[in-house]
Amino acid sequence: MEQTSRSLLDLARDGNGAAWEHLVSIYQPLIAGWLRRHHVPAQDAADVAQEVMAIMIREMPDFEHSGRTGAFRRWLRNVTANRVRQFWRDGRVRPQATGDSDFRMMLAELEDPNSELTQRWNAQHDVHVLRQITAMIEQEFTEKSMQVFRRHVVQQVPAGDVADEFGLSVAGVYQVKSRVLRRLRQEAEGLLESDDRVPVI
């Protein structure tokens, strides 16, 4: 049964403990994993991610969404870059397999909103957050609805084929898609500014 709910971001900003837990469970592994892929040792990556979460919790009530696409994602990327730079300056991060000059270049690219690295950050962020939020809302729909949604939206199987597979009309497949996407976008509002395109998850 579809439920109505305020977005995770709104709930967290109002101090909702469960929303905070969800946000931390989404973002802490995302940031730690991203840093590990860029040659930050696992323990250092975990420490940075934990501190970024602490900053997020402390500063979120004052975060004002600008209304521009990706505002929260941009804010979080800047916080992450700043904390990594501070850890590196303090000698608390020692990048593996790269020299200091390469590491400085990586940080500069991460702080540049137009760099290729930032575009990769944005894409990885969106895919990760969509996957996590999809898992969070699954219990609000029947198992069949989620199977239909994944077959049509995630696996890109044509609606007619999905309808035959699950004994639905094509209109029924589109109805399931619309309901699940609407709920996804509602939960992720402010984290993912969605448009009319089908999300990749």
C-alpha positions as CSV (number, residue, x, y, z in Angstrom):
1,M,0.0,0.0,0.0
2,E,1.5,3.3,-1.0
3,Q,2.0,5.7,1.8
4,T,2.4,9.5,1.9
5,S,5.5,10.8,3.6
6,R,7.7,13.9,3.8
7,S,11.1,13.6,2.3
8,L,14.1,12.2,4.2
9,L,15.8,15.5,3.9
10,D,12.9,17.5,5.4
11,L,12.4,15.0,8.2
12,A,16.1,15.0,9.1
13,R,16.2,18.8,9.1
14,D,13.3,18.7,11.6
15,G,15.3,16.4,13.9
16,N,13.6,13.1,13.1
17,G,15.9,10.4,14.4
18,A,14.8,7.7,12.0
19,A,15.4,10.0,9.0
20,W,18.9,10.7,10.4
21,E,19.6,7.0,10.6
22,H,18.5,6.5,7.1
23,L,20.6,9.4,5.8
24,V,23.7,8.1,7.6
25,S,23.1,4.6,6.3
26,I,22.9,5.9,2.8
27,Y,25.7,8.4,2.8
28,Q,28.4,7.0,5.1
29,P,29.2,4.0,2.9
30,L,28.9,6.1,-0.3
31,I,31.6,8.5,0.9
32,A,33.9,5.9,2.4
33,G,33.6,3.7,-0.8
34,W,34.2,6.7,-3.0
35,L,37.4,7.6,-1.1
36,R,38.7,4.1,-1.2
37,R,38.3,4.0,-4.9
38,H,40.5,7.1,-5.0
39,H,43.4,5.5,-3.1
40,V,42.5,6.6,0.4
41,P,43.2,3.7,2.8
42,A,40.1,2.0,4.2
43,Q,40.5,3.2,7.8
44,D,41.2,6.8,6.7
45,A,38.2,6.7,4.4
46,A,36.0,5.4,7.2
47,D,37.3,8.2,9.5
48,V,36.6,10.9,6.9
49,A,33.2,9.5,6.2
50,Q,32.3,9.5,9.9
51,E,33.4,13.1,10.3
52,V,31.5,14.2,7.2
53,M,28.4,12.6,8.8
54,A,29.0,14.5,12.0
55,I,29.2,17.7,10.1
56,M,26.1,16.8,8.1
57,I,24.1,16.2,11.4
58,R,25.4,19.4,13.0
59,E,24.9,21.7,10.0
60,M,21.8,20.1,8.3
61,P,19.3,22.2,10.3
62,D,20.8,25.3,8.8
63,F,21.1,23.9,5.3
64,E,18.9,26.0,2.9
65,H,18.1,24.2,-0.3
66,S,18.7,26.7,-3.1
67,G,16.2,25.1,-5.4
68,R,18.9,24.4,-7.9
69,T,19.3,20.9,-9.2
70,G,21.8,19.0,-7.1
71,A,22.2,21.5,-4.3
72,F,22.4,19.0,-1.5
73,R,24.7,16.7,-3.5
74,R,26.9,19.7,-4.2
75,W,27.0,20.7,-0.5
76,L,27.9,17.2,0.6
77,R,30.6,17.0,-2.1
78,N,32.2,20.3,-0.8
79,V,32.0,19.1,2.8
80,T,33.7,15.9,1.8
81,A,36.5,17.6,-0.2
82,N,37.1,20.1,2.7
83,R,37.4,17.3,5.3
84,V,39.7,15.2,3.1
85,R,41.9,18.2,2.5
86,Q,42.0,19.0,6.3
87,F,42.8,15.3,7.1
88,W,45.5,15.3,4.5
89,R,47.1,18.6,5.8
90,D,46.9,17.2,9.4
91,G,48.7,14.0,8.2
92,R,45.7,11.8,9.0
93,V,45.3,10.7,5.4
94,R,48.1,9.1,3.4
95,P,46.9,8.3,-0.2
96,Q,48.0,5.0,-1.6
97,A,49.5,4.6,-5.1
98,T,49.5,8.3,-5.8
99,G,51.8,11.1,-4.8
100,D,50.8,14.3,-3.0
101,S,50.6,16.3,-6.2
102,D,48.2,13.8,-7.7
103,F,46.2,13.8,-4.5
104,R,46.0,17.6,-4.5
105,M,44.9,17.5,-8.1
106,M,42.1,15.1,-7.2
107,L,40.9,17.4,-4.5
108,A,41.0,20.4,-6.8
109,E,38.9,18.5,-9.4
110,L,36.4,17.5,-6.7
111,E,36.0,21.1,-5.7
112,D,35.5,22.1,-9.3
113,P,31.8,21.8,-10.2
114,N,32.6,21.4,-13.9
115,S,35.3,18.8,-13.7
116,E,35.1,15.2,-15.0
117,L,35.7,13.9,-11.5
118,T,32.7,15.9,-10.2
119,Q,30.5,14.5,-12.9
120,R,31.5,11.0,-11.8
121,W,30.8,11.9,-8.2
122,N,27.3,13.1,-9.3
123,A,26.5,10.0,-11.3
124,Q,27.8,7.6,-8.6
125,H,25.8,9.6,-5.9
126,D,22.6,9.4,-7.9
127,V,22.8,5.7,-8.6
128,H,23.7,4.8,-5.0
129,V,21.0,7.0,-3.5
130,L,18.3,5.7,-5.8
131,R,19.2,2.1,-5.1
132,Q,19.2,2.7,-1.3
133,I,15.9,4.5,-1.4
134,T,14.3,1.9,-3.6
135,A,15.3,-0.7,-1.0
136,M,13.8,1.5,1.7
137,I,10.4,1.8,0.1
138,E,10.0,-1.8,-1.1
139,Q,7.9,-2.8,1.9
140,E,5.3,-0.2,0.9
141,F,4.4,-2.1,-2.2
142,T,3.6,-5.7,-3.0
143,E,6.4,-8.0,-4.1
144,K,4.7,-8.2,-7.5
145,S,4.6,-4.5,-7.9
146,M,8.4,-4.2,-7.2
147,Q,9.1,-7.0,-9.6
148,V,7.1,-5.3,-12.3
149,F,8.9,-2.0,-11.6
150,R,12.4,-3.6,-11.7
151,R,11.6,-5.5,-14.9
152,H,10.3,-2.5,-16.7
153,V,12.3,0.4,-15.2
154,V,15.5,-1.1,-14.1
155,Q,16.0,-3.8,-16.7
156,Q,14.3,-1.8,-19.4
157,V,12.0,-4.6,-20.5
158,P,9.2,-3.2,-22.8
159,A,5.9,-2.7,-21.0
160,G,4.1,-5.1,-23.3
161,D,6.5,-8.0,-22.4
162,V,6.3,-7.2,-18.7
163,A,2.5,-7.1,-18.9
164,D,2.5,-10.6,-20.5
165,E,4.9,-11.9,-18.0
166,F,2.9,-10.8,-14.9
167,G,-0.6,-11.1,-16.3
168,L,-1.3,-7.4,-16.4
169,S,-2.4,-4.9,-18.9
170,V,0.1,-2.5,-20.4
171,A,-1.8,0.3,-18.6
172,G,-1.3,-1.7,-15.3
173,V,2.5,-1.8,-15.9
174,Y,2.6,2.0,-16.4
175,Q,0.4,2.5,-13.3
176,V,2.9,0.5,-11.2
177,K,5.8,2.4,-12.7
178,S,4.1,5.7,-11.9
179,R,3.2,4.8,-8.3
180,V,6.7,3.6,-7.4
181,L,8.5,6.5,-9.2
182,R,6.2,9.0,-7.5
183,R,7.1,7.5,-4.1
184,L,10.8,7.4,-4.9
185,R,10.8,11.0,-5.9
186,Q,8.9,12.0,-2.8
187,E,11.3,10.2,-0.5
188,A,14.4,11.5,-2.3
189,E,13.2,15.1,-2.8
190,G,16.1,17.4,-2.2
191,L,18.6,14.5,-2.4
192,L,17.8,13.8,-6.0
193,E,16.1,16.4,-8.0
194,S,14.3,14.2,-10.5
195,D,12.9,15.1,-13.9
196,D,10.8,13.2,-16.3
197,R,13.5,10.8,-17.3
198,V,13.4,7.3,-16.0
199,P,16.0,6.9,-13.2
200,V,18.8,4.5,-13.6
201,I,19.0,2.3,-10.5
